Amino acid sequence: MTEDEARAWLDSNFDVSRETAAKLERYVDLLLKGMAEQNLISASTVPHLWARHIVDSAQLLTHARNDGDGAWIDLGSGAGLPGIVVACLSNRPILMIESRRKRIDFLQHVIDDVGLGHAKIFGGRVENAPPCNAAIVSARAYAPLPQLWASALHLSNAKTVWVLPKGRNAQNELEAARPAWQGVFHVEPSVTDPESSIIVARGVVPQGRKKGRS
């Protein structure tokens, strides 16, 4: 996907108003400026930033459009991918969980500068975040599935949708997790890389536990 194709994809899949476009442009500007102080994204991805990071994050919203307007929790948000992108494209409450101080400061700066009042940050480890019933949980390059679910299960319920970009090993990682975890799982292709995939999961619980929490 080229940068022009990435922008066209956003326009065709979302109601990208002039205000929304300005928010995304400002976030990209802050992301590039922030790289002078910390390694927010790989330098090799900068020429393909809109495809590799913005659309790669935005596509997660297409798997959660019919799941109400409850909170979206993003695990290990880092530079705000996908949390900030989701906040720019949606009015859904967003909670980004990040433990690194410099990343937290960057995320708060973006929230304040771009005007994303519906986005909040929990500064700490995922397992220490207060329990809640998230509508959506996302995680981009956070942890292998068993560790991810073990650390974040208290943030979910039986209706929570997990949208987890997992690169080219998605199917293998899912199969490796099945002996310990149950739920309804399917693997969706990524629009930015035909060899990468997104795991979409519902009703995730450890094997042997009833799916009764709602």
Sequence and secondary structure as in RCSB ss.txt:
>XXXX:A:sequence
MTEDEARAWLDSNFDVSRETAAKLERYVDLLLKGMAEQNLISASTVPHLWARHIVDSAQLLTHARNDGDGAWIDL
GSGAGLPGIVVACLSNRPILMIESRRKRIDFLQHVIDDVGLGHAKIFGGRVENAPPCNAAIVSARAYAPLPQLWA
SALHLSNAKTVWVLPKGRNAQNELEAARPAWQGVFHVEPSVTDPESSIIVARGVVPQGRKKGRS
>XXXX:A:secstr
  HHHHHHHHHHHS   HHHHHHHHHHHHHHHHHTTTS  S GGGGGGHIIIIIIHHHGGGGGSTTSTT  EEEE
S TTTTTHHHHHHH  S EEEEE  HHHHHHHHHHHHHHT TTEEEEES GGGS     SEEEESSS  HHHHHH
HHGGG  TT EEEEEEETTHHHHHHHHTTTEEEEEEEEE SS TT EEEEEEEEEETTS     
